[in-house]
Amino acid sequence: MHRRRFIASLGLAGAATTMITARDFLMDARSGAAGARMPSIFIGHGNPMNAIQDNAFTQHLRQLGERIERPTAVLVVGAHWLTRGESFVSTNANPSTIHDFGGFPEELFAVQYPAPGAPDAARVAAALVTSVKVHEDHDMGLDHGAWSILRHIFPQADVPVFQLSIDWGRSTAYHCALAQELQGLRDKGVLILGSGNVVHNLGRLNWQEGEQAAPYDWALEFDAFVARNVANGDHRALVNYTALGSIAQLAHPTNDHYLPLLYTLGASDKGAPITEIHTGMDMGSISMRSFLLG
């Protein structure tokens, strides 16, 4: 259900009001009016400690932020806002930084990412989805699947951000189809970002060898399966990933970190060019594969 662990909001009231009205935004998005068409991106966010580390992954995120066009807003669909039976979009104008984890150093809990919300864009996203009712959530902040990567991509925290919940329990085909309804946002400069992991099995982490642990064979096989089918544009294979049987089950004992990938794919154009952002495996069972479509 809702993950409502919030800290006090930080004051950036009105920062998102530079965007056009929701009504105009919606009309332009549905009509395909000319605009800066943004890509869809998938980021394997991995360990929350990446938020405060300087490593190859975070360096690649910073490089990404330097080379892509500045978006009007970012829509994050991540593994850490899960709902049951309904979908929600955050319309909070001043989203707080949610530290939805435990057992990490105080330095990590001290991090704040005071990006403004994007309530107009959020309402447009909700209106674009006609297959189901998307409800407004006025309280949701930014969970670590969003801020831990955005603080490297847009370190000034000056790009408006909003999130869409994942109605967990729905089919993979449902999520990919819902993402297709959001494509119009990209024509109005909204960057659609899926935040999860291509392989995510916390129960098989190799703690002894840490980030440098040799990947499991099944993790490499599933990671290659995803990379191959993204490159081939075979979204059906990725929607039907459980056909791989035990390998799929090992890669994702639960599919919360896989579903954001389907939003990146569904929101992309057919045959969209792929730009690799980062690859690699952490602790044997976490894929950090990240890429851009468009």
Backbone as numpy.savetxt, mean C-alpha at the origin, in Angstrom:
# Nx Ny Nz CAx CAy CAz Cx Cy Cz
-11.34 -6.44 12.44 -12.18 -5.25 12.44 -11.30 -3.99 12.44
-11.88 -2.82 12.78 -11.09 -1.60 12.78 -9.89 -1.72 13.72
-8.77 -1.15 13.27 -7.60 -1.08 14.14 -7.50 0.36 14.61
-8.06 0.66 15.78 -8.20 2.04 16.25 -7.26 2.34 17.42
-5.98 2.16 17.17 -5.01 2.55 18.19 -4.39 3.85 17.72
-4.86 4.95 18.24 -4.46 6.25 17.74 -3.71 7.04 18.82
-2.83 7.92 18.34 -2.21 8.90 19.23 -2.74 10.28 18.85
-2.40 11.29 19.63 -2.97 12.62 19.40 -2.63 13.13 18.01
-3.60 13.73 17.35 -3.39 14.28 16.01 -2.40 15.43 16.07
-1.67 15.58 14.94 -0.74 16.69 14.82 -1.35 17.75 13.93
-1.19 19.02 14.28 -1.91 20.10 13.59 -1.38 20.46 12.22
-2.10 20.03 11.20 -1.87 20.50 9.84 -3.23 20.77 9.22
-4.14 21.31 10.01 -5.51 21.51 9.56 -5.55 22.36 8.31
-6.39 21.91 7.38 -6.59 22.66 6.16 -5.55 22.42 5.10
-4.53 21.57 5.37 -3.45 21.39 4.41 -3.93 20.73 3.14
-5.00 19.93 3.24 -5.48 19.23 2.05 -6.48 20.06 1.26
-6.81 21.24 1.70 -7.86 22.00 1.05 -7.42 22.64 -0.25
-6.13 22.47 -0.61 -5.67 22.98 -1.89 -6.18 22.13 -3.04
-6.71 20.96 -2.77 -7.23 20.08 -3.81 -8.56 20.64 -4.31
-8.93 20.27 -5.55 -10.21 20.70 -6.10 -11.34 20.03 -5.34
-12.56 20.49 -5.55 -13.69 19.94 -4.81 -13.92 18.49 -5.19
-14.53 17.76 -4.27 -14.79 16.34 -4.51 -15.69 16.15 -5.73
-16.68 17.03 -5.92 -17.59 16.88 -7.05 -16.85 17.01 -8.38
-16.02 18.06 -8.49 -15.26 18.25 -9.72 -14.25 17.13 -9.93
-13.63 16.73 -8.84 -12.65 15.65 -8.89 -13.31 14.38 -9.43
-14.48 14.05 -8.91 -15.19 12.86 -9.34 -15.57 12.92 -10.81
-16.10 14.06 -11.25 -16.51 14.19 -12.64 -15.31 14.02 -13.58
-14.19 14.61 -13.23 -13.00 14.50 -14.06 -12.47 13.07 -14.06
-12.48 12.42 -12.89 -11.95 11.06 -12.81 -12.78 10.09 -13.65
-14.12 10.27 -13.61 -14.98 9.37 -14.37 -14.91 9.63 -15.87
-14.65 10.87 -16.24 -14.62 11.20 -17.66 -13.26 10.99 -18.29
-12.25 10.72 -17.44 -10.91 10.54 -17.96 -10.28 11.85 -18.39
-10.69 12.93 -17.76 -10.15 14.24 -18.11 -8.63 14.24 -17.99
-8.00 15.00 -18.87 -6.54 15.00 -18.91 -5.96 15.45 -17.58
-4.91 14.79 -17.17 -4.23 15.13 -15.95 -2.92 14.39 -15.90
-2.17 14.57 -14.83 -0.91 13.88 -14.65 -1.20 12.46 -14.19
-1.20 11.52 -15.10 -1.56 10.14 -14.76 -0.44 9.52 -13.95
-0.76 9.13 -12.75 0.23 8.57 -11.84 0.30 7.06 -11.99
1.39 6.48 -11.58 1.50 5.01 -11.63 0.79 4.36 -10.44
0.74 3.05 -10.47 0.39 2.29 -9.27 1.66 1.59 -8.81
1.83 1.49 -7.52 3.09 1.02 -6.94 2.81 -0.05 -5.89
3.68 -1.04 -5.83 3.63 -2.00 -4.72 4.94 -1.91 -3.96
4.84 -1.79 -2.64 6.01 -1.75 -1.78 5.93 -2.89 -0.77
6.97 -3.69 -0.71 7.09 -4.69 0.34 7.67 -4.01 1.58
6.82 -3.71 2.56 7.30 -2.83 3.64 8.12 -3.54 4.70
7.88 -4.84 4.93 8.74 -5.60 5.83 8.77 -5.11 7.26
9.95 -5.21 7.86 10.18 -4.89 9.26 9.90 -3.41 9.54
9.10 -3.09 10.58 8.87 -1.68 10.91 10.15 -0.89 11.15
11.23 -1.56 11.53 12.50 -0.87 11.77 13.04 -0.21 10.52
12.56 -0.62 9.35 12.98 0.06 8.13 12.64 1.55 8.16
11.68 1.91 8.98 11.28 3.32 9.08 12.43 4.20 9.54
13.34 3.65 10.34 14.42 4.46 10.89 15.80 3.98 10.46
15.85 3.06 9.51 17.13 2.53 9.06 17.54 3.11 7.72
18.84 3.17 7.51 19.42 3.56 6.23 20.03 2.30 5.63
19.30 1.70 4.69 19.78 0.47 4.06 19.41 0.53 2.58
19.71 -0.53 1.85 19.45 -0.53 0.40 17.98 -0.30 0.11
17.10 -0.90 0.90 15.66 -0.75 0.68 15.23 0.71 0.85
15.60 1.33 1.97 15.16 2.70 2.22 15.83 3.68 1.25
17.05 3.38 0.83 17.70 4.22 -0.18 16.94 4.17 -1.50
16.45 2.98 -1.86 15.68 2.85 -3.09 14.35 3.59 -2.99
13.75 3.61 -1.80 12.52 4.38 -1.60 12.78 5.87 -1.78
13.89 6.35 -1.25 14.22 7.77 -1.41 14.44 8.12 -2.88
15.11 7.21 -3.60 15.33 7.43 -5.03 14.01 7.46 -5.78
13.07 6.60 -5.38 11.75 6.59 -5.99 11.08 7.96 -5.83
11.12 8.51 -4.64 10.50 9.80 -4.38 11.12 10.92 -5.18
12.40 10.78 -5.51 13.09 11.81 -6.28 12.77 11.76 -7.76
12.37 10.57 -8.25 12.20 10.46 -9.70 10.74 10.47 -10.18
9.79 10.19 -9.29 8.41 10.23 -9.75 7.85 11.63 -9.62
6.85 11.92 -10.43 6.18 13.21 -10.35 5.45 13.32 -9.02
5.45 14.50 -8.45 4.77 14.71 -7.17 3.27 14.50 -7.34
2.67 13.60 -6.58 1.22 13.38 -6.70 0.41 14.43 -5.96
-0.87 14.53 -6.32 -1.77 15.40 -5.56 -2.14 14.77 -4.23
-2.11 13.44 -4.18 -2.41 12.70 -2.96 -1.92 11.27 -3.16
-1.81 10.54 -2.08 -1.45 9.12 -2.12 -2.56 8.31 -1.47
-3.05 7.30 -2.18 -3.98 6.33 -1.61 -3.19 5.09 -1.24
-3.18 4.75 0.03 -2.49 3.55 0.50 -3.51 2.48 0.82
-3.32 1.31 0.21 -4.10 0.12 0.57 -3.09 -0.85 1.17
-3.15 -1.01 2.48 -2.12 -1.77 3.17 -2.64 -2.93 3.98
-1.70 -3.73 4.45 -2.02 -4.97 5.15 -2.50 -4.77 6.58
-2.45 -3.53 7.07 -2.71 -3.32 8.50 -3.99 -2.56 8.82
-4.82 -2.34 7.81 -6.18 -1.84 8.08 -7.15 -2.84 7.48
-7.55 -3.79 8.30 -8.43 -4.86 7.89 -9.80 -4.67 8.53
-10.85 -4.81 7.71 -12.21 -4.72 8.21 -12.96 -5.98 7.77
-14.09 -6.22 8.37 -14.88 -7.42 8.06 -16.28 -7.02 7.61
-16.63 -7.37 6.38 -17.98 -7.18 5.90 -18.26 -5.83 5.28
-17.38 -4.85 5.49 -17.56 -3.51 4.94 -16.20 -2.92 4.57
-16.23 -1.96 3.65 -15.02 -1.24 3.26 -15.11 0.19 3.75
-13.96 0.74 4.14 -13.91 2.11 4.65 -12.79 2.87 3.96
-12.99 4.18 3.83 -11.96 5.08 3.34 -11.77 6.16 4.38
-10.52 6.53 4.64 -10.24 7.51 5.69 -10.42 8.92 5.16
-11.27 9.69 5.82 -11.51 11.09 5.46 -10.98 12.03 6.54
-10.08 11.53 7.36 -9.47 12.32 8.43 -8.53 13.36 7.82
-8.78 14.62 8.06 -7.95 15.68 7.50 -6.57 15.76 8.16
-6.46 15.23 9.38 -5.20 15.29 10.13 -4.88 13.92 10.73
-4.51 12.96 9.88 -4.31 11.60 10.38 -3.11 11.50 11.32
-3.28 10.80 12.42 -2.20 10.59 13.37 -1.28 9.46 12.90
-0.13 9.36 13.52 0.84 8.31 13.22 0.58 7.15 14.17
0.13 6.04 13.62 -0.24 4.89 14.45 0.96 3.95 14.59
1.35 3.67 15.82 2.43 2.73 16.10 1.80 1.39 16.46
1.37 0.67 15.42 0.60 -0.56 15.62 1.52 -1.79 15.63
2.41 -1.81 16.62 3.36 -2.91 16.79 3.89 -2.84 18.21
4.65 -3.81 18.61 5.20 -3.82 19.95 6.58 -4.45 19.97
7.32 -4.19 21.04 8.62 -4.82 21.22 9.76 -4.19 20.47
9.57 -2.97 19.97 10.62 -2.28 19.23 11.20 -1.14 20.07
12.35 -0.60 19.65 12.98 0.47 20.43 12.12 1.72 20.50
12.33 2.48 21.57 11.58 3.73 21.75 11.80 4.70 20.60
12.97 4.61 19.99 13.28 5.49 18.85 12.23 5.35 17.74
11.76 4.12 17.54 10.75 3.89 16.51 9.40 4.46 16.92
9.05 4.31 18.19 7.77 4.84 18.67 7.75 6.37 18.69
8.92 6.98 18.68 9.01 8.44 18.69 8.78 9.04 17.31
8.80 8.22 16.27 8.67 8.74 14.91 7.25 9.26 14.68
7.16 10.43 14.10 5.88 11.00 13.69 5.95 11.31 12.19
4.86 11.08 11.51 4.78 11.43 10.08 3.54 12.29 9.89
3.68 13.61 10.04 2.51 14.51 10.08 1.98 14.92 8.72
1.84 13.98 7.81 1.27 14.31 6.50 -0.21 14.66 6.65
-0.71 15.61 5.88 -2.15 15.91 5.93 -2.96 14.79 5.29
-4.22 14.71 5.65 -5.12 13.80 4.98 -5.59 14.38 3.66
-6.43 13.62 2.98 -6.97 14.05 1.68 -8.45 13.72 1.62
-9.28 14.38 2.43 -10.70 14.00 2.51 -11.44 14.13 1.18
-11.12 15.14 0.36 -11.80 15.26 -0.93 -11.49 14.07 -1.83
-10.21 13.74 -1.93 -9.82 12.60 -2.76 -10.40 11.31 -2.21
-10.47 11.19 -0.89 -11.03 9.99 -0.27 -12.50 9.81 -0.63
-13.24 10.91 -0.62 -14.66 10.83 -0.97 -14.84 10.49 -2.45
-13.93 10.97 -3.27 -13.98 10.62 -4.70 -13.71 9.13 -4.87
-12.73 8.61 -4.15 -12.44 7.18 -4.22 -13.67 6.37 -3.84
-14.34 6.78 -2.78 -15.55 6.07 -2.35 -16.63 6.13 -3.42
-16.77 7.29 -4.08 -17.81 7.45 -5.09 -17.50 6.67 -6.36
-16.22 6.50 -6.67 -15.85 5.75 -7.86 -16.20 4.27 -7.75
-16.21 3.77 -6.54 -16.53 2.35 -6.31 -18.04 2.20 -6.28
-18.60 1.59 -7.30 -20.05 1.41 -7.39 -20.50 -0.02 -7.10
-19.55 -0.95 -7.03 -19.91 -2.35 -6.80 -20.31 -2.62 -5.36
-19.75 -1.84 -4.43 -20.09 -1.97 -3.01 -20.12 -0.57 -2.41
-20.70 -0.47 -1.23 -20.71 0.80 -0.49 -19.39 0.95 0.25
-18.68 2.04 0.01 -17.47 2.36 0.76 -17.81 3.45 1.76
-17.65 3.17 3.03 -18.04 4.08 4.09 -16.89 5.02 4.47
-17.24 6.20 4.95 -16.23 7.14 5.43 -15.84 6.82 6.86
-14.54 6.89 7.13 -14.02 6.77 8.48 -13.30 8.08 8.79
-13.78 8.79 9.82 -13.26 10.12 10.12 -12.12 10.10 11.13
-11.76 8.93 11.64 -10.76 8.84 12.72 -9.46 8.15 12.33
-9.49 7.35 11.29 -8.32 6.53 10.96 -7.08 7.37 10.72
-5.97 6.96 11.34 -4.68 7.60 11.12 -3.90 6.87 10.04
-2.59 6.99 10.09 -1.71 6.29 9.16 -1.03 5.15 9.90
-1.31 3.91 9.50 -0.67 2.77 10.15 0.75 2.61 9.61
1.51 1.70 10.22 2.94 1.64 9.87 3.18 1.13 8.44
2.19 0.44 7.86 2.32 0.05 6.47 2.33 1.23 5.53
1.84 2.37 6.02 1.83 3.60 5.23 3.01 4.50 5.59
3.09 4.93 6.86 4.08 5.96 7.21 5.51 5.46 7.20
5.73 4.17 7.47 7.11 3.68 7.54 7.81 3.72 6.19
7.01 3.68 5.11 7.62 3.78 3.77 7.50 5.19 3.21
6.38 5.87 3.49 6.20 7.22 2.95 7.20 8.21 3.53
7.69 7.97 4.74 8.65 8.92 5.32 9.98 8.89 4.57
10.21 7.84 3.78 11.40 7.79 2.93 11.10 8.33 1.53
9.90 8.04 1.02 9.54 8.49 -0.33 9.28 9.99 -0.35
8.51 10.47 0.63 8.19 11.90 0.74 8.57 12.36 2.16
9.86 12.56 2.39 10.33 12.82 3.77 9.83 14.11 4.38
9.35 15.04 3.57 8.83 16.29 4.12 7.40 16.16 4.65
6.79 15.00 4.44 5.41 14.76 4.90 4.45 15.83 4.40
4.67 16.27 3.16 3.86 17.36 2.61 2.94 16.92 1.48
2.82 15.60 1.26 1.88 15.07 0.27 0.69 14.47 1.02
-0.53 14.89 0.73 -1.70 14.34 1.43 -1.83 12.83 1.24
-2.25 12.15 2.29 -2.34 10.69 2.29 -3.69 10.25 2.86
-4.29 9.24 2.24 -5.48 8.61 2.81 -5.41 7.12 2.56
-6.17 6.36 3.32 -6.12 4.90 3.24 -7.50 4.31 2.95
-7.47 3.16 2.31 -8.67 2.35 2.05 -8.51 1.04 2.79
-9.52 0.64 3.53 -9.42 -0.61 4.27 -9.57 -1.81 3.34
-9.08 -2.94 3.79 -9.25 -4.21 3.09 -10.34 -5.00 3.79
-11.42 -5.28 3.07 -12.52 -6.09 3.61 -12.04 -7.54 3.60
-11.39 -7.93 4.69 -10.75 -9.23 4.79 -11.80 -10.33 4.80
-11.55 -11.40 4.09 -12.52 -12.47 3.96 -13.15 -12.50 2.59
-13.08 -11.38 1.88 -13.55 -11.35 0.50 -12.56 -12.09 -0.40
-13.00 -12.49 -1.57 -12.15 -13.25 -2.49 -11.07 -12.36 -3.09
-10.02 -12.99 -3.57 -8.96 -12.24 -4.25 -9.51 -11.57 -5.51
-10.40 -12.23 -6.21 -11.00 -11.63 -7.42 -11.77 -10.37 -7.07
-12.46 -10.37 -5.94 -13.19 -9.19 -5.48 -12.26 -8.00 -5.32
-11.12 -8.21 -4.66 -10.21 -7.11 -4.40 -9.59 -6.57 -5.68
-9.24 -7.45 -6.59 -8.65 -6.99 -7.85 -9.68 -6.19 -8.66
-10.93 -6.63 -8.64 -11.98 -5.92 -9.37 -12.28 -4.56 -8.73
-12.27 -4.50 -7.40 -12.51 -3.23 -6.73 -11.42 -2.22 -7.09
-10.19 -2.70 -7.17 -9.08 -1.82 -7.53 -9.25 -1.24 -8.93
-9.84 -2.00 -9.82 -10.06 -1.50 -11.18 -10.98 -0.29 -11.18
-11.91 -0.24 -10.24 -12.82 0.89 -10.16 -12.11 2.17 -9.70
-10.93 2.03 -9.14 -10.19 3.18 -8.63 -9.24 3.78 -9.64
-9.15 3.19 -10.82 -8.17 3.65 -11.80 -8.29 5.13 -12.14
-9.52 5.65 -12.14 -9.74 7.05 -12.48 -9.01 8.03 -11.58
-8.69 7.60 -10.35 -7.94 8.47 -9.45 -6.59 8.83 -10.03
-6.00 7.91 -10.75 -4.64 8.12 -11.27 -4.60 9.25 -12.29
-5.73 9.47 -12.98 -5.78 10.56 -13.96 -5.82 11.92 -13.30
-6.11 11.96 -12.02 -6.14 13.22 -11.28 -4.94 13.34 -10.34
-3.89 12.60 -10.65 -2.65 12.77 -9.91 -2.56 12.02 -8.60
-3.46 11.06 -8.36 -3.41 10.28 -7.12 -2.54 9.04 -7.34
-1.55 8.90 -6.53 -0.68 7.72 -6.56 -1.35 6.62 -5.75
-1.55 5.45 -6.38 -2.15 4.31 -5.68 -1.03 3.37 -5.26
-0.94 3.12 -3.97 0.18 2.39 -3.39 -0.32 1.21 -2.57
0.03 -0.01 -3.00 -0.24 -1.20 -2.23 0.95 -1.48 -1.32
0.68 -1.71 -0.04 1.76 -1.92 0.93 1.54 -3.25 1.64
2.38 -4.23 1.31 2.29 -5.54 1.93 3.62 -6.25 1.78
3.59 -7.52 1.38 4.81 -8.25 1.04 4.45 -9.41 0.11
5.28 -9.64 -0.89 5.05 -10.73 -1.85 5.15 -12.08 -1.15
6.04 -12.20 -0.19 6.13 -13.38 0.69 6.13 -12.86 2.12
5.30 -13.47 2.97 5.19 -12.97 4.35 4.78 -14.11 5.28
5.79 -14.73 5.91 5.54 -15.81 6.86 6.35 -15.53 8.11
5.71 -14.88 9.08 6.41 -14.52 10.31 6.77 -15.74 11.15
6.03 -16.82 10.97 6.29 -18.03 11.74 7.55 -18.76 11.32
8.09 -18.42 10.15 9.29 -19.11 9.65 10.49 -18.17 9.58
10.43 -17.04 10.27 11.57 -16.12 10.27 12.81 -16.78 10.85
13.94 -16.53 10.23 15.23 -17.02 10.72 15.84 -15.94 11.60
15.58 -16.00 12.89 16.04 -14.96 13.81 17.54 -15.02 14.02
18.13 -16.22 13.97 19.55 -16.36 14.24 20.42 -15.63 13.22
20.05 -15.76 11.96 20.85 -15.14 10.91 20.32 -13.77 10.50
19.13 -13.41 10.97 18.59 -12.09 10.72 18.33 -11.79 9.25
18.49 -10.53 8.88 18.15 -10.10 7.53 18.97 -10.82 6.46
20.15 -11.30 6.83 21.02 -11.95 5.85 20.76 -13.45 5.74
19.73 -13.95 6.40 19.43 -15.38 6.36 19.13 -15.84 4.93
19.59 -17.02 4.59 19.32 -17.57 3.26 17.83 -17.80 3.09
17.25 -17.39 1.97 15.81 -17.57 1.76 15.45 -19.05 1.64
14.28 -19.39 2.10 13.76 -20.74 1.90 13.47 -20.95 0.41
13.58 -22.20 -0.01 13.32 -22.51 -1.43 11.90 -22.13 -1.82
10.93 -22.42 -0.94 9.54 -22.13 -1.26 9.30 -20.62 -1.35
10.06 -19.84 -0.54 9.92 -18.38 -0.59 10.45 -17.85 -1.92
11.58 -18.37 -2.35 12.13 -17.96 -3.64 11.21 -18.35 -4.79
10.63 -19.53 -4.69 9.75 -20.00 -5.76 8.50 -19.13 -5.86
7.91 -18.78 -4.73 6.71 -17.95 -4.79 7.05 -16.53 -5.23
8.16 -16.01 -4.77 8.59 -14.68 -5.18 8.80 -14.64 -6.70
9.40 -15.69 -7.24 9.63 -15.77 -8.69 8.30 -15.90 -9.44
7.37 -16.63 -8.87 6.03 -16.78 -9.46 5.36 -15.42 -9.61
5.42 -14.62 -8.56 4.81 -13.29 -8.61 5.54 -12.41 -9.62
6.86 -12.39 -9.56 7.64 -11.55 -10.48 7.34 -11.91 -11.93
7.27 -13.19 -12.21 7.03 -13.66 -13.59 5.65 -13.23 -14.09
4.66 -13.39 -13.26 3.29 -13.09 -13.71 2.99 -11.60 -13.73
3.65 -10.82 -12.87 3.54 -9.37 -12.98 4.15 -8.93 -14.30
5.32 -9.47 -14.63 6.00 -9.11 -15.88 5.17 -9.50 -17.10
4.48 -10.63 -17.01 3.67 -11.12 -18.14 2.28 -10.50 -18.17
1.94 -9.75 -17.15 0.60 -9.17 -17.07 -0.49 -10.20 -16.82
-0.11 -11.35 -16.25 -1.07 -12.43 -16.00 -1.70 -12.23 -14.62
-2.64 -11.32 -14.55 -3.28 -11.03 -13.27 -4.14 -12.19 -12.79
-4.67 -12.96 -13.74 -5.51 -14.10 -13.34 -4.71 -15.09 -12.52
-3.47 -15.36 -12.93 -2.63 -16.29 -12.18 -2.37 -15.77 -10.77
-2.20 -14.47 -10.64 -1.92 -13.87 -9.34 -3.17 -13.83 -8.46
-4.32 -13.66 -9.08 -5.58 -13.74 -8.33 -5.80 -15.16 -7.82
-5.43 -16.12 -8.63 -5.63 -17.54 -8.30 -4.36 -18.16 -7.72
-3.62 -17.40 -6.94 -2.32 -17.86 -6.44 -2.40 -19.11 -5.58
-3.53 -19.35 -4.94 -3.64 -20.52 -4.07 -3.59 -21.83 -4.84
-3.68 -21.75 -6.18 -3.54 -22.96 -6.99 -2.14 -23.57 -6.85
-1.19 -22.80 -6.31 0.16 -23.33 -6.08 0.20 -24.27 -4.88
-0.88 -24.34 -4.14 -0.96 -25.29 -3.04 -0.08 -24.95 -1.86
0.77 -25.90 -1.45 1.56 -25.74 -0.23 2.53 -24.57 -0.31
3.04 -24.27 -1.50 3.96 -23.14 -1.65 3.24 -21.84 -1.33
2.01 -21.70 -1.84 1.22 -20.50 -1.55 0.91 -20.41 -0.06
0.59 -21.53 0.55 0.26 -21.53 1.98 1.47 -21.16 2.83
2.65 -21.62 2.42 3.86 -21.26 3.15 4.20 -19.78 2.95
4.00 -19.29 1.74 4.31 -17.89 1.46 3.36 -16.95 2.19
2.10 -17.40 2.36 1.09 -16.55 3.00 0.15 -17.42 3.86
0.55 -17.71 5.10 -0.36 -18.43 6.00 -1.69 -17.70 6.14
-1.64 -16.36 6.11 -2.83 -15.51 5.97 -2.52 -14.55 4.83
-3.56 -14.08 4.14 -3.28 -13.32 2.91 -3.35 -11.80 3.09
-3.30 -11.32 4.32 -3.39 -9.87 4.54 -2.28 -9.09 3.85
-1.06 -9.67 3.77 0.04 -8.97 3.12 0.10 -9.23 1.61
-0.72 -10.15 1.13 -0.78 -10.42 -0.31 -1.82 -9.54 -1.00
-2.93 -9.31 -0.35 -4.04 -8.58 -0.99 -3.66 -7.19 -1.49
-2.79 -6.42 -0.79 -2.42 -5.12 -1.36 -1.79 -5.21 -2.75
-1.12 -6.31 -3.04 -0.55 -6.52 -4.37 -1.65 -6.48 -5.43
-2.80 -7.03 -5.12 -3.90 -7.09 -6.10 -4.48 -5.71 -6.36
-4.37 -4.80 -5.40 -4.82 -3.42 -5.62 -3.86 -2.69 -6.56
-2.58 -2.93 -6.41 -1.60 -2.35 -7.33 -1.86 -2.85 -8.75
-2.11 -4.14 -8.88 -2.35 -4.72 -10.20 -3.67 -4.24 -10.79
-4.73 -4.29 -10.00 -6.05 -3.91 -10.50 -6.13 -2.46 -10.92
-5.37 -1.59 -10.25 -5.39 -0.17 -10.56 -4.47 0.19 -11.72
-3.73 -0.79 -12.24 -2.77 -0.52 -13.31 -3.41 -0.68 -14.68
-2.71 -0.20 -15.71 -3.16 -0.35 -17.09 -2.68 -1.68 -17.65
-3.44 -2.25 -18.56 -3.02 -3.48 -19.22 -1.73 -3.23 -19.98
-0.75 -4.08 -19.76 0.52 -3.93 -20.45 1.39 -2.79 -19.93
1.08 -2.29 -18.74 1.85 -1.17 -18.19 3.31 -1.57 -18.00
4.24 -0.68 -18.34 5.66 -0.99 -18.13 5.96 -1.13 -16.64
6.93 -1.99 -16.34 7.30 -2.27 -14.95 8.66 -1.66 -14.65
8.75 -0.99 -13.54 10.03 -0.48 -13.05 10.32 -1.12 -11.71
11.42 -1.82 -11.61 11.80 -2.46 -10.35 12.29 -1.41 -9.38
11.79 -1.46 -8.17 12.21 -0.54 -7.12 13.22 -1.22 -6.20
12.89 -2.43 -5.78 13.77 -3.16 -4.87 13.42 -4.65 -4.93
14.43 -5.49 -4.73 14.20 -6.92 -4.58 15.05 -7.43 -3.42
14.75 -8.62 -2.98 15.53 -9.23 -1.91 14.62 -9.89 -0.89
15.22 -10.75 -0.06 14.48 -11.46 0.98 15.11 -11.15 2.33
14.28 -10.93 3.33 14.75 -10.69 4.69 14.40 -11.87 5.58
15.33 -12.26 6.41 15.12 -13.28 7.44 14.54 -14.57 6.88
14.80 -14.84 5.63 14.44 -16.11 5.01 13.04 -16.20 4.48
12.10 -15.44 5.04 10.70 -15.65 4.67 9.90 -14.37 4.44
10.59 -13.25 4.20 9.93 -11.99 3.90 10.50 -11.45 2.59
9.67 -11.34 1.57 10.11 -10.75 0.31 9.93 -9.24 0.36
10.98 -8.53 -0.03 10.93 -7.08 -0.06 10.70 -6.57 -1.49
10.27 -7.43 -2.37 10.06 -7.04 -3.77 9.10 -5.85 -3.84
9.52 -4.83 -4.58 8.75 -3.61 -4.74 8.90 -3.15 -6.19
7.81 -2.65 -6.78 7.86 -2.28 -8.19 6.81 -1.22 -8.50
6.98 -0.61 -9.65 6.09 0.45 -10.14 5.50 0.01 -11.47
4.22 0.24 -11.65 3.53 -0.06 -12.92 3.02 1.25 -13.52
3.43 1.56 -14.74 2.96 2.75 -15.39 4.08 3.70 -15.75
